[in-house]
């Protein structure tokens, strides 16, 4: 049996997670520039906060969710996937609270960037896998 972190399914999951994170980062930076041009400094900062709120929890999720792979580790795979998902959403809530406390607004760039990047995260595995099949 392969080591827990070197299982082919774990490696494939990590590759997909890395590609998804890079896609999120790229699209997020486009939104930061867009809102920066549209609303100047406050829009840029707000969109950047939305990017961070989407990307940091996704990074943590990827690190936790793909720790184990293979049939022998199936209970750990499921457990860490659920733990990673819970930690991800807890981080989103905490980062949103911090953003509301520290930033003066406007809030539209933050929410638009965050919601777009969450949708990218949900759709990326389907889109990225369909290109490689």
Rosetta blueprint (number, residue, H / E / L):
1 X L
2 X L
3 X L
4 X L
5 X L
6 X L
7 X L
8 X H
9 X H
10 X H
11 X H
12 X H
13 X H
14 X H
15 X H
16 X H
17 X H
18 X H
19 X H
20 X H
21 X H
22 X H
23 X H
24 X H
25 X H
26 X H
27 X H
28 X H
29 X H
30 X H
31 X H
32 X H
33 X H
34 X H
35 X H
36 X H
37 X H
38 X H
39 X H
40 X H
41 X H
42 X H
43 X H
44 X H
45 X H
46 X H
47 X H
48 X H
49 X H
50 X H
51 X H
52 X H
53 X H
54 X H
55 X H
56 X H
57 X H
58 X H
59 X H
60 X H
61 X H
62 X H
63 X H
64 X H
65 X H
66 X L
67 X L
68 X L
69 X L
70 X L
71 X H
72 X H
73 X H
74 X H
75 X H
76 X H
77 X H
78 X H
79 X H
80 X H
81 X H
82 X H
83 X H
84 X H
85 X H
86 X H
87 X H
88 X H
89 X H
90 X H
91 X H
92 X H
93 X H
94 X H
95 X H
96 X H
97 X H
98 X H
99 X H
100 X H
101 X H
102 X H
103 X L
104 X L
105 X L
106 X L
107 X L
108 X H
109 X H
110 X H
111 X H
112 X H
113 X H
114 X H
115 X H
116 X H
117 X H
118 X H
119 X H
120 X H
121 X H
122 X H
123 X H
124 X H
125 X H
126 X H
127 X H
128 X H
129 X H
130 X H
131 X H
132 X H
133 X L
